[in-house]
Amino acid sequence: MDSMKWLFPNVTAPTWMDIMVAVALCVFGWLFQHFVLKKIITSSVTFLRKRQRNFQATVLAQFNNAIRYAFMSAVVVLSLSSLLKVFLFTHFATKNFVLSIMVFFAFKGIYDVLHYYTKKPLELHNDEEQNVLLPFFLRIGKVLIMILAMFTIASFWNFNLNGFLTGIGLTGVAIAFGIRDTLAHVFGGMSVALDNPFQIGDWIATEDQKIEGTIEDINLRSTLIQTGDKGLVYVPNSYLVNKPIYNLSKREKRKCELFLYVAAENEEEKLRNALSAIHQQIYLHADTEKDLIHVYIDEFYQASYRVLVRFYVASNDTAVMLSVNQDVLFAIRQIVYDDKIILADQANDC
């Protein structure tokens, strides 16, 4: 006890009764927080969820541990106050320490909420369209909360932050030069999030077709893409920003285009009838777009014509598109055979 007089000059040696009271307070506090406080919070969360207030319920659930730990810390401080006969909550030597503990748990609760929504960002909104920028803001928010908590606690102890901030600024400049490539990827991720060209679950492809697959996750530095062969590719965001991206999931129909080369010796009337028959067969197919069918001669050569056949399939499914294209090819072959259309060799005329 003599070693504590420099901190608490008026402290006296506790009696056995004081020790028993302090221990009893700690035990009672633990039992209260474990069997009463915990149940109150759990019941409140259940009540809020039944009222469809999911956000408030989630926040309270994530604050559960922080509230209980802060309560137990207050009980321990109260029991020590009873033991030492000094009210530690307001004593000049300990009040900053107690405040620091309470502030720490308050910020910890906020951090836990942000951490929860970082892993489940879709629960923050009910829109069908995902907000890709939201996970970035949540991750940045976690860092800012830690920094704010550190500065708040430091202010209780009259810590001089000017030199500290100056050092951080100089260090940050030096680090920025060393990790400029990583920063490019991070800012690329921010650009991807702001432009929102794709979302998790979309099927995308780059212009050069080097990368094609389904978006699995979008992080600050890279985007995770699952390819058709179930491989996982981590693509730096700066690469995606500088490449044209096709969002194949947004298509509502697929284009089919093919060319038919017919000999110039075919009679004009016979060719017109054949092209009209091809157009009709495409029109009658159940899975084709009726208002976008092109069957015309678009180029001629010395001994042949080139016939453009272009139509759209009312589906984004590749298998459906290939099946319709196959049906059209068989129909074209039958029309050419029935109308006795003479075909030309593409290689000899082009």
Helices and strands as residue ranges (DSSP letters): G 2-4, H 16-32, I 33-37, H 38-50, H 54-62, H 64-84, H 95-119, G 121-124, H 133-156, H 161-178, H 180-195, E 203-206, E 212-218, E 222-227, E 232-236, H 237-241, E 245-247, G 248-250, E 254-263, H 268-284, E 288-300, E 304-313, H 318-338, H 346-349
